[in-house]
Amino acid sequence: MLTASRAGTRLRTALEGKDHHADRRPARVALALGLPTAWGATALTYKLVCPLAQQDGFGARIVTGAVFFAVGTGLMLHVRWALLRELRQARRTAGAVRSALLRPLPARIGGLATAAVQLSADRAAAVGGDLYEVIATDKGVRVVMGDVRGHGPAAIGTVAAVLGCFREAVHDEAELAWVLRRLDRALARHLRERARSQSPVPGAHPEGGPAPDSPVAEEFVTVLLLEIRRDGEVLALNCGHPWPYLLTADGGVRLLCDAEPLPPLGPFPLPAELPATDCGSLLPGEALFLHTDGVQDARDAHGRFFALPAVLAEAVRTRPLTARSVLRAVFAQLLRHTRGRPADDVTLLVLGNDGCRVGHQPGPAVARPVT
């Protein structure tokens, strides 16, 4: 298990750029400064020392122009090389951040076949405001999918706070309701710290939540929690997130549940009682398709929404039906619909029951009464 502290360490390491290239930085700095200096010195020496540069003849002007053109070309190539080097470094850092937050899922987790893909609306960012995780526990396989309001570094920080808490809570808590309560507390702490760091008056909000006029006060996270037990029973707690689709063995596509979700985490407190919704069973040959609202809200050039149920119905007709085949079919249609540029972050996650027993027995969970 990757604990929150270990995830934070990996994230800090990625953001600080502490990689195996660190020992080459003095040489890179010398090269970055030395080449422009050498090119500039060459041009200045030619202009001041070379007799040809002092002449006004046509031939002398051609030679002088050629020299300065070569110097300018060299400088532009050097700048291009430096920018490409920084871009490669930024991509390595973004990849490290992505692996620390949204770890690649193995092909199987706790007896379920898995496949997932995430695409940020910001083409310069490797991680957006969507989050997901699948973890096998002694209660079965527990899943989270969420969507943080907004994009950018603030959204990434919220994703890190929620995922770090989830990765620990799912092993500690016997009830799904207590996992959700811990996520709610972790989000509240994170937003308080953000509000405190952004407040012009130090210590303005040490205990309570963000001030009503603070941008942080408007932050929220939609969260869907699933627990798929060893017998295939599916329990859910939904805070403002789209319900997943159930893909049946006979090619059917329907919503897993039609119950009214709770409000998203952040603006409102959780109710005193949090009974998990019984969503039936995930039988052998069936699969769950989870997604963020960036999928169903995606539009084409004419403003038409992405027809997700119809695309899923077409995908399940493909045989053999696997989690990866469904994911590839839907993702390809989504990219075609949006011309590869969705307006919002999109995340797809498929969990398939191909007949193996779900879950494993890593150790006892801590039982608590659910209020």
Secondary structure as UniProt FT lines:
FT   HELIX           4..16
FT   TURN            20..21
FT   HELIX           22..24
FT   HELIX           25..49
FT   HELIX           51..54
FT   HELIX           58..101
FT   STRAND          108..109
FT   TURN            110..111
FT   STRAND          112..119
FT   TURN            123..124
FT   STRAND          130..137
FT   TURN            138..139
FT   STRAND          140..148
FT   HELIX           152..172
FT   HELIX           176..198
FT   TURN            202..203
FT   TURN            212..213
FT   HELIX           215..218
FT   STRAND          221..228
FT   TURN            230..231
FT   STRAND          233..239
FT   STRAND          245..247
FT   TURN            249..250
FT   STRAND          253..255
FT   TURN            266..267
FT   STRAND          277..281
FT   TURN            284..285
FT   STRAND          287..291
FT   HELIX           293..296
FT   TURN            301..302
FT   HELIX           308..316
FT   HELIX           323..338
FT   TURN            339..340
FT   STRAND          346..352
//
